[in-house]
Amino acid sequence: MKRPLLFLCTCTGLELMTAIGVTAYLAYLGQTTLALISAIVFAKIIAFHFVIDIYDRLKSKKKIHSYNVLKA
């Protein structure tokens, strides 16, 4: 429960909520072209942050594994 709630405080979580809000508001106003453009731009930024997050997790697991191998 703690991890999903902490996700809302991360940069990616805030960007995701902002993207949904901005895109939904533009769609509500009838600005479909701007809504589509903002969705595409936000999608690229959010995808980049997910890739970086996954890379950092894999990198930290490798560091822990190599530390344990050296320690043994």
For each residue, the residues with C-beta under 8 A, 3 or more apart:
1: 4 5
2: 5 6
3: 6 7
4: 1 7 8
5: 1 2 8 9
6: 2 3 9 10
7: 3 4 10 12 13
8: 4 5 13 14 17
9: 5 6 13 14
10: 6 7 13 14
11: 14 15 49
12: 7 15 16 46 49 50 53
13: 7 8 9 10 16 17
14: 8 9 10 11 17 18
15: 11 12 18 19 42 45 46 49
16: 12 13 19 20 46
17: 8 13 14 20 21
18: 14 15 21 22 42
19: 15 16 22 23 38 39 42 43 46
20: 16 17 23 24
21: 17 18 24 25
22: 18 19 25 26 38 42
23: 19 20 26 27 35 38 39 42
24: 20 21 27 28 35
25: 21 22 28 29
26: 22 23 29 31 32 34 35 38
27: 23 24 30 31 32 35
28: 24 25
29: 25 26
30: 27
31: 26 27 34 35
32: 26 27 35 36
33: 36 37
34: 26 31 37 38
35: 23 24 26 27 31 32 38 39
36: 32 33 39 40
37: 33 34 40 41
38: 19 22 23 26 34 35 41 42
39: 19 23 35 36 42 43
40: 36 37 43 44
41: 37 38 44 45
42: 15 18 19 22 23 38 39 45 46
43: 19 39 40 46 47
44: 40 41 47 48
45: 15 41 42 48 49
46: 12 15 16 19 42 43 49 50
47: 43 44 50 51
48: 44 45 51 52
49: 11 12 15 45 46 52 53
50: 12 46 47 53 54
51: 47 48 54 55
52: 48 49 55 56
53: 12 49 50 56 57
54: 50 51 57 58
55: 51 52 58 59
56: 52 53 59 60
57: 53 54 60 61
58: 54 55 61 62
59: 55 56 62 63
60: 56 57 63 64
61: 57 58 64 65
62: 58 59 65 66
63: 59 60 66 67
64: 60 61 67 68
65: 61 62 68 69
66: 62 63 69 70
67: 63 64 70 71
68: 64 65 71 72
69: 65 66 72
70: 66 67
71: 67 68
72: 68 69
